[in-house]
Amino acid sequence: MKRFLITWLLSAIALLITAFLVKGIVLKGAFAIIVTPLILGIINAIIRPVLFWLTLPLNILTLGLFTLVLNGICLLLVDFFGPPGFRVRGLVSAIVGALVLSMVSWILGLFIKEPANA
């Protein structure tokens, strides 16, 4: 449970930073800050793998660059299913936002130490 809460908190912080850096992404209100990372996690866990397998030939053809578009589409799905305080304005903003969100999440993840397996 503790790991889940830490991951959720880091995702919320990453979304706040992304909304600050990317002009086309808006995140307003406490409810949106709380709910949007949860919806993003659900979409990334359930819908993204299905979309990845459906677009695998295109992903191979573009040498993996289509993954950026796929991540942007997932961010647009969060906009569609998410709370009213979260908005993404267009596919380009979604792709740039997904890229920034990935980098910020990665950087924040560096500060979390994994327990050593003895």
N, C-alpha and C positions, 0 to 999 in steps of 0.2 A: 504494500500500500504506500509505503514511504517513497519507493522508487517511482510509482505512478504520479504522486503529487509533485515530486521534483521535476519529472519530465513535463508535466502539465504546466508548471510554473515557468520553466525554461521556454516552452512553446509560446506561452503568453507574452513573455518578455521579447522573444524573437519576433512575434507578430507586431508588437508595439514599435520596435525598432524599424521593422520593415515598413510599417505604415508611415513612420516619420521620414524614412529615406526615399520611398517611392511615391511620386506625386499622384499616381492614379489609384492608390489604395487608401481607403478611409476606415479607421477604426475608432468609433466613438461610444462611450458609455461603458460602465462596469459590466453590465450584462454581456455585451459583445466581447469584452476582453476575457470573460470567464468561459463563455460558450463556444466561441470560434475555434480555439485550439482543440476542443473535444470533437467538434464536427470535422475539423481538418484531419485529426487522427483516425476517425472512423472512415473517412473517404480514402485516406492513404492506405488503410489496412484492408478495405474491402473492394472499393471500386478501382483504384489505381492498378492493382495486379491484373485485373480482368482487362482493363484498357491496354496495359502493357502487352499482354499476350495477343490481343486483337491487332495491335499495331506493330507487332514484332518484325514483319517484313519491311515496313517503312523505317523502322528503327535501325535495322541492319543496313538498309540502303543508304541511310544518312549517317552511318557510322556512330550511332548513338545520340546524335544531336536532336532527334525528334523527342527525346526524353524531356528536353526543356519545354517543348510545346505541350507534352503530356502533363508535366507538372503545372504549367499555366492553366490547362484545362481543369485540372483538379482544384486549383485555386478559384477558378470561375464557378465550379460546382459548389464550393464552400460559400461563395457569394450567393448562389441561388438558394441553397438550403439553410444558410446561416441566419443569424439574427439581423434585425434591421440596422444595427449600428456598424456592420461590416459591409463595405462595398468595394468592388473592383471595377474600374472603368476601362474595359476593353481588353482584348487578348494581349496586346503588347505590354500593357501594365501588368497583366497577370503573369506573363513570362518573365519579365524583369523582376517582379515581386517574388516569384517562385525561386529565381536564382539568388536574390538577396536573402530571402528567408532561409534557403539552404545554407548559405555561407554564414549567416548570423547564428543559426542553430548549431552548425559545426563548431564555430568559435566558442559559443556558450557551453557546448558539450565538453570542450577541453578542460573546463574548470571542475567538472564532476569526475571524481576519482572512482574507478570501479574497485570493488573489494577484491583483494588478491585471493585466488584459490590456492589453499595450502594442501 
